Amino acid sequence: MHSTQFFLVVVIVMALLFDFSNGWHDSANAIATVVSTRVLSPFVAVIMAAVLNFVGAYLSTKVAKTIGSDIVAPQHLSQLAIFSAMLAAFLWSVMTVIMGLPVSSSHSLIGGIIGAVIFSSNISYLEPDGIMKILVSLAVSPVFGFMLGFFVMWLLMWLLKSIPPSKINRAFGKLQILSSGYMALMHGMNDAQKTMGIITMALLNAGMISTFKVPLWVISVCALAMALGTSFGGWNVIKTLGVNLLKLQPVHGFAAETSSATVLLVSAAFGLPVSTTHAITGSILGVGSTRRLSAVKWGIGKKIVYAWVITFPFTMLVAGGIHFVLKLFL
């Protein structure tokens, strides 16, 4: 096999491993609330999320184009640099799922790409407008999730104020299955596209395709990798989001999932690669704030935010370090 083709295969395998870890880590985003409220068993919730993640990956490729071409032009990024970025993002994803920290796979991936570009070529190759668009969208997603979660929960409280809590829980126990499915579908549409963008970038860089258009087989393998990762269930992260951060009832889970999934839907329509983790965490905090501020365990929320802040510089430095070391031997 030609060396270019060999490196391309290695990059694709690494990208799919990252996609798998993304599904494993982010399964909590879709099912944490529905499991914690005991609306669905963990097994059924995971299978539902995996199937809908797979379906969601086929709905759009706008986010893939943003990831694959708006950070750096594909011709300015070597296969080794792409591999270094993916490995750094993969390592951070695995570390944080073990620690139970719901961090952003988007942040880790973008940080890895930027770090690899700086260490492999020239910082001038970075696209500042594209990076700024991505960073702004990542920063505002938890804010919009919080605001929408607060508003939806407040509206539901006002509409349902005369109905006994037992009836509300029964009704929203069923409705939460729909909201959880909606979240899983949007997660598949948003997050699987990030790996699609990386693989398409690698194909374009290797001369296997002439324009940035995501091939159908790339969509399929990314959808499958994410669905398989989701099927493993990131139980430590699920516990953090669905139990430790806030004690949820079905109505709260419905409001949080509906709000965060809507943030993802609108973002994907504009090709903005927002973080599903940020969106659902913000929504849960917004929903909890309608009850009373003390209902939210803000100490845990603070740890999550610290992990969000660390993600970007960590993956930049790790990707750069990996590239530097590998360059010595290749």
Stockholm file with secondary structure:
# STOCKHOLM 1.0

chainA/1-330         MHSTQFFLVVVIVMALLFDFSNGWHDSANAIATVVSTRVLSPFVAVIMAAVLNFVGAYLSTKVAKTIGSDIVAPQHLSQLAIFSAMLAAFLWSVMTVIMGLPVSSSHSLIGGIIGAVIFSSNISYLEPDGIMKILVSLAVSPVFGFMLGFFVMWLLMWLLKSIPPSKINRAFGKLQILSSGYMALMHGMNDAQKTMGIITMALLNAGMISTFKVPLWVISVCALAMALGTSFGGWNVIKTLGVNLLKLQPVHGFAAETSSATVLLVSAAFGLPVSTTHAITGSILGVGSTRRLSAVKWGIGKKIVYAWVITFPFTMLVAGGIHFVLKLFL
#=GR chainA/1-330 SS CCHHHHHHHHHHHHHHHHHHHHHHHHHHHHHHHHHHTTSSCHHHHHHHHHHHHHHHTTSCCHHHHHHHHSSBCGGGSCHHHHHHHHHHHHHHHHHHHHHTCCCCHHHHHHHHHHHHHHHHSCGGGBCHHHHHHHHHHHHHHHHHHHHHHHHHHHHHHHHTTTSCHHHHHHHHHHHHHHHHHHHHHHHHHHHHHHHHHHHHHHHHHTTSCSSCCCCHHHHHHHHHHHHHHHHHCCHHHHHIIIIISCCCCHHHHHHHHHHHHHHHHHHHHTTCCCCHHHHHHHHHHHHHHTTCGGGSCHHHHHHHHHHHHHHHHHHHHHHHHHHHHHHHHC
#=GC SS_cons         CCHHHHHHHHHHHHHHHHHHHHHHHHHHHHHHHHHHTTSSCHHHHHHHHHHHHHHHTTSCCHHHHHHHHSSBCGGGSCHHHHHHHHHHHHHHHHHHHHHTCCCCHHHHHHHHHHHHHHHHSCGGGBCHHHHHHHHHHHHHHHHHHHHHHHHHHHHHHHHTTTSCHHHHHHHHHHHHHHHHHHHHHHHHHHHHHHHHHHHHHHHHHTTSCSSCCCCHHHHHHHHHHHHHHHHHCCHHHHHIIIIISCCCCHHHHHHHHHHHHHHHHHHHHTTCCCCHHHHHHHHHHHHHHTTCGGGSCHHHHHHHHHHHHHHHHHHHHHHHHHHHHHHHHC
//
